[in-house]
């Protein structure tokens, strides 16, 4: 069963520079997911 589904996600902190572009993600029940960036990215 899908718990979270994201399609074509775009995100920007400043409204100009996109830090996420076209993200598609499906998380099924019971899955463990970690989203990681570059070292020092926050």
C-alpha positions in Angstrom: 0.0 0.0 0.0 1.3 3.5 -0.9 1.7 5.7 2.1 3.3 8.7 0.4 3.5 9.5 -3.4 5.1 12.6 -4.8 5.1 13.5 -8.5 7.2 16.2 -10.2 8.2 17.9 -7.0 10.1 21.2 -7.3 11.4 23.2 -4.3 13.3 26.5 -3.8 14.2 28.2 -0.6 14.5 31.7 -2.2 11.9 31.3 -5.0 14.5 31.5 -7.7 17.1 28.7 -7.4 15.6 25.2 -7.4 17.2 22.8 -5.0 14.8 19.9 -5.9 13.8 19.4 -9.5 11.3 16.9 -10.8 11.4 14.5 -7.9 9.2 11.4 -8.1 8.9 9.2 -5.1 6.6 6.4 -3.8 7.0 5.1 -0.2 5.2 1.9 0.5 3.9 0.9 4.0 6.8 -0.5 6.1 9.6 1.1 4.0 12.3 3.1 5.7 13.6 6.0 3.5 16.5 8.4 4.1 17.0 11.5 1.9 20.6 12.7 2.0 22.4 15.6 0.5 26.0 16.5 0.1 28.2 16.6 3.1 27.7 20.0 4.8 24.5 20.7 2.8 22.5 21.0 6.1 
